[in-house]
Each structure stands twice: as C-alpha cells, then as structure tokens.
C-alpha cells in the first residue's frame, strides 16, 4: 500500500462522483493538500468549494444553490471533520460521498470495510500492496466477516472464506516438511491468526505444526467412529470440539481432488502415532464402523481371514454375517482400495458355507440340471472370482490370504467340485435328456421358430456361470430383458462336437479324429458353417464377432440388412485356456469374454438388432492346484482308442474300469454308431501326454456340459425398475444435539423392479451452506420384512451459532440418479460456536 500522490487523489475523487452524487466531502485534517488546490482545480472536472473554519452555514447555503442547479462540486476543508452534533452538513454528507487522502482509509472504503477495521488495513499494508490480492479480497469479502479470514482465503485462492476451505487448502499445499501456504501466511503476518482460528474451531492447543494437528484430528475422528472417548494416555491429542473435527474430516473425504492427500495424511499419522500399537489392542469387531485409516481395513481383513480359516463361516456379529461385513467395508472410505480383498472374503464365504454342500443322493439328470442352474453354478462362479481376484491382489495382501486360499482350494475340489461331478455322472444318460435340452436340437428349439431376425453369438467355452454374470450386467443396464435357459452338450464336450451341433441339422455323424459331419457336410470353419446355415435359411450369414466389431457402423448395418439368422463366433476363453503357457490366465479370460460380449450386444442394439441369443459349444473345469498322480486314471494299454484326451476317450468296446463311465456315440448323436465315449466319473483326468492339465473340458460334468442359452431382447424404452427409496422415520425432526441421529427405512426390498442406491446426507442452512459433515449410506436390502431394512446415520454438526428463526434442512441425495430430497428440521440449538469467523 503506497503513499498517496496527487494523481491518486484525483482518481479517488473522480471515482466517487456518479449519478446520485452531487458533492464529495474531503476533510483534510492537517491541511496537507492546501497548497495543491490550484493544481487540483486543473485536474478534476468539478469545481472546488473550500469549507473554511466557522463557515458551515454559508457553505451549506451555497451547496443548496448548486444542488438546485444540478451542479456538482468537491467540498474541501483543511480541518478535521467536526463531531456530528456540531456538523451542520451531516444531512448532505449522508446522501453524498466522502473522500480521504489517507491511503489506508481510501483502501478501507474501496474494500467495503467499516472504519473499525482501518487499523487492519494499515497492519496488512504488505498484503494489500498487490492488485491481484486486493481484487481477490474484494471478491471474497462480505459485510461482517473477519478480515483476517478473508485475507487467508485470498492467499489460499479458495472460493469461499470458510475455515474448512482454508484448512483444506493448507493441507493440499503440504509437501514433506514444507508448506508454501503457511509460509505465505507467515510472510503476511497471518499465521498466528490462522492457528488461533484452528484452536477456537477444533479445540487444538498443540504445537503450531500441521502434521501435529493432522495427528490429533485423525486420532479423534477414529475414536469418534468407535463411539468411545480418547484414552487418557492421548490427552495431549484430545480436541475439545469433536463435532467440528468429525464434520471437517467427513467433508474432506468427499473432496475428489483431495483423496490422495487424505490417504497421504492417514499414512503419515498412522506411522507417526504407531497405529499398529494403538488399534492392534482393540477387538477387530469394534473396528467395523471405523474407516479413518486404511490399515483398519487390513486389520478387519486379517480377522475375517482368521474366522474363515477356523471354519466359522456362520459367524454373526449382531445381524451381520462375515460376508455382510466384508461387503459393508467395500462401501466405506477405503473400500475401493480393498475391494478385491473384501470380494475374496465374500466368495470364500460362499465356497466354504455348508449350505452349498452337494446332495449325497443324486436325483435325475433334469433335477441335477435344475439344481445346478438355480444354485450350484454359484460355487463355480465364486471359485472363479476368488482366484481371479487372488491374481489381482496387491502384493502386500497376498501372504494374508495364503491359508484361506489353501482352504478354498481344498474345499472346492474335495467337497464341492468332485461331489457335483459324481452326482452328475451317476444319473447322466444321453437318451434321458429330453430334446428341448439337447444341444443338437438348439437350432430347432431356439432359432428356426423365430419370426423376426435373430442373432446367435457362440462363445467358445463360455460356461453357464459366466453367462449368469453377463445376464446380471445386462439386467443392470436397464436396456435389455435377459432370460436364461440352458442346454446339455453331447460327449465329448469339445469344440469339434459342440459347434456342429449348434447348426441346423437332421443327422450328425462322427467320422474320426476331430470331425463331426452335419448332414454329411463338414463344419470345421466359418465358411462351411455359413453354407450350412444358408441351406436351412437363405437369409443367413456368419462371421467372427471380433471381425464384425472392427468394421465401421455403416459396414455393420449393411452386413445385417435383410438377414434373418446371423451366427457370430467368439473365442476368448478357449484360446487362452487351451494353451499350457496361458491356461493359468483363463479366469481373467472369462472376465474379458463377458466384457467383450456385453460390448458386442450393446453394438448390435445400437444398429437395431432386437433379439440376441448367447450360447457356447461347451464349458470347462479349471483348478488352480496342480494335479498329481492321485488325480489321474491310467487307461488300459490293451485297448485301442481313436482319441485319447484328459477328460475323454473315444473307442470301441466296453471298459470295466473303476471311476470310468461310458456313453454310446449312437445314443449321444441319435445314430447307430457303436463306439463309446469314456470319461472320468469324478474330477480326475486320464493320463495322457501334454503339459496343460488344470484347464480341461470334454468330460462329463455340469461345468463342461451345461451350456447357457441366454435370451437377450432389447427394450424399446426403459424398464419400470427404479432406485430404492428411503423414508425418514425419525419421529421428531428437531436438532437438539451436535450429533444428529437420522433413521430411515428402505421403502421396498431390492428386486427386479427396485435397484440398489447410494445416498449422501448432510445438513444445510436456507442459503445452501453445509452446516454438518457429509455421510453416505447404501440402500441394498433384499429382506421382505421392513423392520430388517432400517438404516441409521450419524451426522455431526459444526459447532457454530445457529438461529432458531432460520430454516435448516436435511439433504438426502441419490448419488445414482441425482434426485435430491430436502427435509426441513427445527433448530433447537442456540448456544455454541460464538466464533467471530466462519467455520
């Protein structure tokens, strides 16, 4: 803030004249500018009226005449402004403007600050000696606000002057042991004021160090979530205004641009305070609601692992199962960071749960089919998801899951997979499978009877459980009506048998090697299959799905134009699993296949394809554990086999070998072929040369033989499905404490017509300013009993003064739909805060 020169005086005076101003009064107490009056008369547009001592009445009469004539004037007096009781010009001064050549006073007026804050302007001369800072101060300042806070906000370049915003800017500026913003505060003599604000707002009395403040805030926030007092040995870290602390922490975590800084601070504080020692002494079941630190998630994961390894799959914590706890953690602050691990816990719970133990007494093949397609497939899906996640698990978490992974592998192989396969092989007979479930009748059952165009996508090795996941994804898009049926392959469950059987056929005949003829025609490649399709329906075509998706939109439209039946072929899973070098990646390939098929379906819908069926030539079995000699069956050397593979063999004659089943090719293909397909009656494999043994197909099992028939119909419009709604059931809508408990019920259970939803909640005043922290809740209850769909939230209010006459609102926002509900609350808190600044 520089000294005032004559040019500044002229500019300052001219700025005050406007349509409503006739006179500008200037009381120059020391007469500093008396000698400059002649020069001033030359530089300003208005005449100068000199107000001398004892000439108030005379001057006032002169000014009245000027005002009547519509003229303007600068009224200059080389004396101090008289007291109001002695000032005959007070009335004129009130509706005109007053000028002062005091630089601080001029700036004070320009900034819109009251006279009482003139000393602040003088003290902050260094701060105001910059046009950009002055402009930001003017933009942020509002009547009645603390000027020190406004100056800090101007330096922090925040959009408001709230202490929350300023503190977040300070935290964002922290790098190692340096903080450029705090250095700026210090440069302009604002740092002491900053720490006074922090002390008043949060009750912090420690060292003026940001890391120390953060340590106190994180520790108090964690114990706030624990719903217990800070231990006495941490008295030095205790913060008096806990609701302000928790409100700040919750709002910080909602800032997407500060997520990394929050993670940095949490890690820094954990190491500084030795969080392992502090929270390692607390029962992990008490930590389930705490998510201040990412290490808490790790501690809970360790406990969940331990419980599952101990066989406590039915363990309940209140109304929460171990799976519920794991899924609840995924919705909390560090949920995304640990989602892979939490999902593994959920899948392990499913695999280890006794409710999924297969029946000991096998039913008919159709009852086995029903059991698998309704429930049994979930075990294979959970095993696939678990092992894919295991491959994606961060390195630091992998050792934690070693014991659990061994148990999952053992239980899946011995208690789930083998019994399921054994039950299937006990009841499977080709001639007992009705035509509506025979893969060889797929075309007549699902394609030829369609009046409108139909697209069939055949994905190699796309087993039933993978198709169920695709069905779920499509259902979530709300663009399709997907429904699932199934079919049963013949034996062997391999590509060269499955692909021909999905084509239109009257007769299927196996020759030798890897060739199955369709009405005496080979079907080993795309060109041959296209010809077979066109013989049954001339308006047919076939293409690779990847090839089709690589075309332009116009080329795609031309390809489907005028076609009634189109077959697309897709090969992602088998291409990876059938190679020994890549078979370990087959579960990732399944995920890729699901995404690719979803993308293909979306593309087809966009070019007006309304009906799509997704199916497969066969399924597969994959086990992570390497097979040993006890898992292998030696076929007799004195018997000749045309084909010998891990899960099947083809040959002539009978084979009375323990653990080996057989089915006539004639029964499988409905011919007079007398050869047989031999297969292990459990999860074992035949001893054959070759490296790949973990990914197998061709045998007799639900995993290999039950294929999906996923019928996908594009909707003309959106479905009637809507997001779950919350109803506030808190009887009294009044705010009486600094922590407000809000109780909701989820109006309807999750179903085909009700989708899960995430809500964020906070309180605000009638101007839309947050007065609390922000929390999130998830409405995803499937329970039919409404009492089991209760949701409770705890929202901490800022410790500030509230006005009973104002309106306050609980804001409930559906994050998924953007719909906002504002529920009015009566404020019954009056005492509090009392700060002369905005929190």
RAURDA-V613279 format. One record per residue. RES is the residue in three letters. SS is DSSP state (2 for helix, 1 for strand, 0 for the rest). PHI is phi in whole degrees, -180 to 180 (NA if undefined). Layout:
BEGIN
RES|SS|PHI  RES|SS|PHI
END
This chain:
BEGIN
UNK|0|NA  UNK|0|-84  UNK|0|-66  UNK|0|-89  UNK|0|-99  UNK|2|-61  UNK|2|-63  UNK|2|-65  UNK|2|-63  UNK|2|-59  UNK|2|-62  UNK|2|-66  UNK|2|-69  UNK|2|-63  UNK|2|-66  UNK|2|-81  UNK|0|-78  UNK|0|-148  UNK|0|-62  UNK|0|-96  UNK|0|-110  UNK|0|-93  UNK|1|-131  UNK|1|-115  UNK|1|-95  UNK|1|-131  UNK|1|-98  UNK|0|-95  UNK|0|-53  UNK|0|-102  UNK|0|63  UNK|0|-63  UNK|0|-109  UNK|2|-60  UNK|2|-73  UNK|2|-102  UNK|2|-62  UNK|2|-63  UNK|2|-65  UNK|2|-64  UNK|2|-60  UNK|2|-77  UNK|2|-97  UNK|0|-101  UNK|0|-77  UNK|0|-90  UNK|1|-70  UNK|1|-110  UNK|1|-106  UNK|1|-90  UNK|0|-98  UNK|0|-90  UNK|0|-63  UNK|0|64  UNK|0|-122  UNK|2|-65  UNK|2|-66  UNK|2|-58  UNK|2|-65  UNK|2|-63  UNK|2|-63  UNK|2|-63  UNK|2|-67  UNK|2|-63  UNK|2|-63  UNK|2|-63  UNK|2|-65  UNK|2|-64  UNK|0|-82  UNK|0|76  UNK|0|-100  UNK|0|-114  UNK|1|-162  UNK|1|-93  UNK|1|-99  UNK|1|-107  UNK|1|-128  UNK|0|-82  UNK|0|-132  UNK|0|-69  UNK|0|-70  UNK|0|-69  UNK|0|-59  UNK|2|-62  UNK|2|-73  UNK|2|-110  UNK|0|-100  UNK|0|-75  UNK|0|-101  UNK|2|-55  UNK|2|-61  UNK|2|-70  UNK|2|-65  UNK|2|-68  UNK|0|-104  UNK|0|-122  UNK|1|-121  UNK|1|-124  UNK|1|-116  UNK|0|-138  UNK|0|-91  UNK|0|-72  UNK|2|-58  UNK|2|-65  UNK|2|-65  UNK|2|-61  UNK|2|-67  UNK|2|-58  UNK|2|-65  UNK|2|-61  UNK|2|-80  UNK|0|79  UNK|0|-93  UNK|0|-71  UNK|2|-58  UNK|2|-64  UNK|2|-105  UNK|2|-66  UNK|2|-66  UNK|2|-59  UNK|2|-64  UNK|2|-64  UNK|2|-63  UNK|0|-101  UNK|0|-56  UNK|0|-64  UNK|0|-62  UNK|0|-84  UNK|0|-85  UNK|0|-161  UNK|2|-62  UNK|2|-66  UNK|2|-67  UNK|2|-61  UNK|2|-63  UNK|2|-68  UNK|2|-61  UNK|2|-62  UNK|2|-67  UNK|2|-88  UNK|0|-70  UNK|0|-137  UNK|0|-56  UNK|0|85  UNK|0|-85  UNK|0|-71  UNK|2|-65  UNK|2|-63  UNK|2|-66  UNK|2|-64  UNK|2|-63  UNK|2|-63  UNK|2|-63  UNK|2|-65  UNK|2|-68  UNK|2|-77  UNK|0|58  UNK|0|-86  UNK|0|-90  UNK|0|-144  UNK|0|-105  UNK|0|-62  UNK|2|-61  UNK|2|-56  UNK|2|-66  UNK|2|-66  UNK|2|-65  UNK|2|-64  UNK|2|-66  UNK|2|-64  UNK|2|-63  UNK|2|-63  UNK|0|-84  UNK|1|-74  UNK|1|-136  UNK|0|52  UNK|0|-106  UNK|1|-123  UNK|1|-140  UNK|2|-65  UNK|2|-74  UNK|2|-64  UNK|2|-63  UNK|2|-64  UNK|2|-58  UNK|2|-65  UNK|2|-60  UNK|0|-106  UNK|0|55  UNK|0|-114  UNK|2|-67  UNK|2|-64  UNK|2|-63  UNK|2|-58  UNK|2|-70  UNK|2|-66  UNK|2|-60  UNK|2|-61  UNK|2|-63  UNK|2|-68  UNK|2|-76  UNK|2|-117  UNK|0|76  UNK|0|-87  UNK|0|-126  UNK|0|-82  UNK|0|-61  UNK|0|-81  UNK|0|-133  UNK|2|-61  UNK|2|-61  UNK|2|-69  UNK|2|-61  UNK|2|-62  UNK|2|-60  UNK|2|-64  UNK|2|-66  UNK|2|-63  UNK|2|-65  UNK|2|-66  UNK|2|-65  UNK|2|-63  UNK|2|-74  UNK|2|-63  UNK|2|-66  UNK|2|-71  UNK|0|62  UNK|0|-146  UNK|0|-73  UNK|0|-65  UNK|0|-57  UNK|2|-61  UNK|2|-72  UNK|2|-112  UNK|2|-58  UNK|2|-66  UNK|2|-101  UNK|0|-67  UNK|0|-110  UNK|0|-73  UNK|0|-100  UNK|2|-67  UNK|2|-66  UNK|2|-66  UNK|2|-63  UNK|2|-66  UNK|2|-63  UNK|2|-62  UNK|2|-63  UNK|2|-65  UNK|2|-70  UNK|2|-58  UNK|2|-68  UNK|0|-85  UNK|0|-81  UNK|2|-61  UNK|2|-77  UNK|2|-118  UNK|2|-63  UNK|2|-65  UNK|2|-68  UNK|2|-64  UNK|2|-62  UNK|2|-61  UNK|2|-65  UNK|2|-61  UNK|2|-66  UNK|2|-61  UNK|2|-67  UNK|2|-58  UNK|2|-70  UNK|2|-62  UNK|2|-96  UNK|0|59  UNK|2|-59  UNK|2|-60  UNK|2|-71  UNK|2|-68  UNK|2|-90  UNK|2|-68  UNK|0|-89  UNK|0|-98  UNK|0|-55  UNK|2|-59  UNK|2|-66  UNK|2|-83  UNK|2|-90  UNK|0|-61  UNK|0|-90  UNK|0|-98  UNK|0|-142  UNK|0|-68  UNK|0|-122  UNK|2|-66  UNK|2|-65  UNK|2|-64  UNK|2|-60  UNK|2|-64  UNK|2|-64  UNK|2|-67  UNK|2|-61  UNK|2|-62  UNK|2|-67  UNK|2|-61  UNK|2|-59  UNK|2|-61  UNK|2|-63  UNK|2|-69  UNK|2|-63  UNK|0|-77  UNK|0|87  UNK|0|-89  UNK|0|-69  UNK|0|-95  UNK|0|-58  UNK|1|-124  UNK|1|-116  UNK|0|66  UNK|0|-100  UNK|1|-102  UNK|1|-84  UNK|2|-61  UNK|2|-65  UNK|2|-59  UNK|2|-64  UNK|2|-61  UNK|2|-71  UNK|2|-62  UNK|2|-64  UNK|2|-67  UNK|0|-92  UNK|0|-91  UNK|0|-59  UNK|0|-96  UNK|0|-58  UNK|0|-65  UNK|0|-63  UNK|0|-113  UNK|2|-63  UNK|2|-58  UNK|2|-68  UNK|2|-64  UNK|2|-65  UNK|2|-61  UNK|2|-61  UNK|2|-62  UNK|2|-68  UNK|2|-64  UNK|2|-57  UNK|2|-66  UNK|2|-65  UNK|2|-85  UNK|0|-66  UNK|2|-68  UNK|2|-67  UNK|2|-104  UNK|0|-71  UNK|0|-62  UNK|0|-61  UNK|0|-80  UNK|0|-102  UNK|0|-68  UNK|0|-96  UNK|0|-71  UNK|2|-61  UNK|2|-71  UNK|2|-70  UNK|2|-64  UNK|2|-60  UNK|2|-64  UNK|2|-61  UNK|2|-71  UNK|2|-74  UNK|2|-96  UNK|2|-140  UNK|2|-61  UNK|2|-60  UNK|2|-62  UNK|2|-65  UNK|2|-66  UNK|2|-65  UNK|2|-64  UNK|2|-66  UNK|2|-63  UNK|2|-63  UNK|2|-60  UNK|2|-74  UNK|2|-64  UNK|2|-63  UNK|2|-60  UNK|2|-71  UNK|2|-92  UNK|0|-65  UNK|0|-55  UNK|2|-56  UNK|2|-69  UNK|2|-98  UNK|2|-60  UNK|2|-59  UNK|2|-61  UNK|2|-98  UNK|2|-59  UNK|2|-65  UNK|2|-64  UNK|2|-63  UNK|2|-62  UNK|2|-70  UNK|2|-60  UNK|2|-62  UNK|2|-66  UNK|2|-67  UNK|2|-61  UNK|2|-71  UNK|2|-87  UNK|2|-109  UNK|2|-121  UNK|2|-64  UNK|2|-62  UNK|2|-62  UNK|2|-62  UNK|2|-67  UNK|2|-61  UNK|2|-61  UNK|2|-67  UNK|2|-68  UNK|2|-70  UNK|2|-113  UNK|0|-74  UNK|0|-141  UNK|2|-52  UNK|2|-77  UNK|2|-88  UNK|0|-87  UNK|0|-61  UNK|2|-55  UNK|2|-67  UNK|2|-112  UNK|1|-78  UNK|2|-60  UNK|2|-66  UNK|2|-102  UNK|2|-56  UNK|2|-62  UNK|2|-73  UNK|2|-78  UNK|2|-124  UNK|2|-114  UNK|0|-65  UNK|0|-90  UNK|0|-90  UNK|0|-79  UNK|0|-98  UNK|0|-59  UNK|1|-135  UNK|1|-112  UNK|1|-112  UNK|1|-109  UNK|1|-107  UNK|1|-106  UNK|0|-60  UNK|0|68  UNK|0|-80  UNK|1|-73  UNK|2|-58  UNK|2|-65  UNK|2|-67  UNK|2|-66  UNK|2|-65  UNK|2|-69  UNK|2|-62  UNK|2|-59  UNK|2|-62  UNK|2|-64  UNK|2|-65  UNK|2|-64  UNK|2|-69  UNK|2|-70  UNK|0|62  UNK|0|-116  UNK|1|-133  UNK|1|-117  UNK|1|-91  UNK|1|-136  UNK|1|-112  UNK|1|-123  UNK|1|-149  UNK|1|-140  UNK|1|-119  UNK|0|-71  UNK|0|-83  UNK|0|-112  UNK|0|-73  UNK|1|-86  UNK|0|-134  UNK|2|-64  UNK|2|-72  UNK|2|-96  UNK|2|-74  UNK|2|-61  UNK|2|-63  UNK|2|-68  UNK|0|-83  UNK|0|-89  UNK|0|-62  UNK|0|-155  UNK|0|-111  UNK|0|-147  UNK|1|-118  UNK|1|-138  UNK|1|-87  UNK|0|-92  UNK|0|-161  UNK|0|64  UNK|0|-126  UNK|0|-138  UNK|1|-118  UNK|1|-84  UNK|1|-108  UNK|0|50  UNK|0|67  UNK|1|-116  UNK|0|-70  UNK|0|-139  UNK|0|-89  UNK|0|-144  UNK|2|-62  UNK|2|-62  UNK|2|-69  UNK|2|-68  UNK|2|-60  UNK|2|-63  UNK|2|-66  UNK|2|-63  UNK|2|-71  UNK|2|-69  UNK|2|-80  UNK|0|-146  UNK|0|-55  UNK|0|-86  UNK|1|-122  UNK|1|-159  UNK|1|-147  UNK|1|-161  UNK|1|-73  UNK|2|-64  UNK|2|-61  UNK|2|-62  UNK|2|-59  UNK|2|-70  UNK|2|-81  UNK|0|-79  UNK|0|-71  UNK|2|-59  UNK|2|-65  UNK|2|-66  UNK|2|-64  UNK|2|-65  UNK|2|-64  UNK|2|-65  UNK|2|-85  UNK|0|-59  UNK|0|77  UNK|0|-91  UNK|0|-103  UNK|1|-129  UNK|1|-131  UNK|1|-107  UNK|1|-111  UNK|1|-110  UNK|1|-136  UNK|0|-141  UNK|0|-115  UNK|2|-71  UNK|2|-65  UNK|2|-63  UNK|2|-89  UNK|2|-69  UNK|0|-77  UNK|0|-104  UNK|0|-53  UNK|0|-70  UNK|0|-122  UNK|2|-62  UNK|2|-66  UNK|2|-97  UNK|2|-66  UNK|2|-69  UNK|2|-66  UNK|2|-63  UNK|2|-64  UNK|2|-61  UNK|2|-62  UNK|2|-62  UNK|2|-59  UNK|2|-66  UNK|2|-65  UNK|2|-67  UNK|2|-62  UNK|2|-64  UNK|2|-64  UNK|2|-66  UNK|2|-60  UNK|2|-65  UNK|2|-64  UNK|2|-61  UNK|2|-67  UNK|0|-109  UNK|0|74  UNK|0|-86  UNK|0|-103  UNK|1|-135  UNK|1|-133  UNK|1|-120  UNK|1|-109  UNK|1|-144  UNK|0|-147  UNK|0|-81  UNK|0|-168  UNK|0|-108  UNK|0|-168  UNK|1|-122  UNK|1|-134  UNK|0|-124  UNK|0|-70  UNK|0|-68  UNK|0|-61  UNK|0|-76  UNK|0|-117  UNK|2|-63  UNK|2|-73  UNK|2|-93  UNK|1|-118  UNK|1|-115  UNK|0|-90  UNK|0|-75  UNK|0|-62  UNK|0|-79  UNK|0|-88  UNK|0|-113  UNK|0|-91  UNK|1|-118  UNK|1|-69  UNK|1|-134  UNK|1|-136  UNK|0|-133  UNK|0|-60  UNK|0|-112  UNK|0|-162  UNK|1|-146  UNK|1|-120  UNK|1|-167  UNK|0|-101  UNK|0|107  UNK|0|-106  UNK|0|-134  UNK|0|-97  UNK|0|-120  UNK|0|-60  UNK|0|86  UNK|1|-119  UNK|1|-107  UNK|1|-151  UNK|1|-140  UNK|1|-72  UNK|2|-61  UNK|2|-62  UNK|2|-71  UNK|2|-70  UNK|2|-101  UNK|0|61  UNK|0|-132  UNK|0|-101  UNK|0|-64  UNK|0|-95  UNK|0|-71  UNK|1|-123  UNK|1|-104  UNK|1|-104  UNK|1|-151  UNK|1|-65  UNK|0|-87  UNK|0|-140  UNK|0|-86  UNK|0|-73  UNK|1|-129  UNK|1|-80  UNK|0|-79  UNK|0|-138  UNK|0|-65  UNK|0|131  UNK|0|-90  UNK|0|-77  UNK|0|-138  UNK|0|-84  UNK|1|-97  UNK|1|-139  UNK|0|-159  UNK|1|111  UNK|0|-92  UNK|0|-107  UNK|0|-161  UNK|2|-59  UNK|2|-63  UNK|2|-91  UNK|2|-106  UNK|1|-83  UNK|1|-108  UNK|1|-78  UNK|1|-127  UNK|1|-89  UNK|1|-90  UNK|1|-118  UNK|1|-119  UNK|1|-72  UNK|0|-81  UNK|0|-74  UNK|0|-144  UNK|0|-69  UNK|0|-77  UNK|0|-85  UNK|0|-64  UNK|1|-133  UNK|1|-73  UNK|0|-58  UNK|0|-112  UNK|1|-110  UNK|1|-118  UNK|1|-73  UNK|0|-116  UNK|0|-62  UNK|0|-67  UNK|0|-111  UNK|0|-97  UNK|1|-133  UNK|1|-98  UNK|0|-121  UNK|0|-136  UNK|0|-75  UNK|1|-122  UNK|1|-99  UNK|1|-92  UNK|1|-117  UNK|1|-114  UNK|1|-126  UNK|1|-123  UNK|1|-75  UNK|0|-58  UNK|0|-131  UNK|0|-71  UNK|0|-63  UNK|1|-157  UNK|0|-63  UNK|0|-104  UNK|1|-130  UNK|1|-102  UNK|0|-60  UNK|1|-144  UNK|1|-109  UNK|1|-121  UNK|1|-111  UNK|1|-136  UNK|1|-164  UNK|1|-104  UNK|1|-142  UNK|1|-90  UNK|0|-72  UNK|0|-99  UNK|0|87  UNK|0|-85  UNK|1|-62  UNK|0|-122  UNK|1|-150  UNK|0|-75  UNK|0|-117  UNK|1|-118  UNK|1|-126  UNK|1|-133  UNK|1|-117  UNK|1|-100  UNK|0|-141  UNK|0|-75  UNK|0|-103  UNK|0|-64  UNK|0|-75  UNK|0|-75  UNK|2|-63  UNK|2|-66  UNK|2|-92  UNK|2|-116  UNK|1|-83  UNK|1|-131  UNK|1|-118  UNK|1|-126  UNK|1|-117  UNK|1|-115  UNK|1|-81  UNK|1|-89  UNK|0|-69  UNK|0|-86  UNK|0|-145  UNK|0|-76  UNK|0|-120  UNK|0|-110  UNK|0|-60  UNK|0|-80  UNK|0|-85  UNK|0|-98  UNK|1|-128  UNK|1|-135  UNK|1|-88  UNK|1|-100  UNK|1|-119  UNK|1|-114  UNK|1|-76  UNK|0|-64  UNK|0|-76  UNK|0|-102  UNK|0|84  UNK|0|-69  UNK|1|-122  UNK|1|-119  UNK|1|-111  UNK|1|-111  UNK|1|-72  UNK|1|-124  UNK|1|-89  UNK|1|-87  UNK|0|-114  UNK|0|-104  UNK|0|-121  UNK|0|-86  UNK|0|147  UNK|0|64  UNK|0|73  UNK|0|-77  UNK|0|-96  UNK|0|-149  UNK|0|-91  UNK|0|-81
END
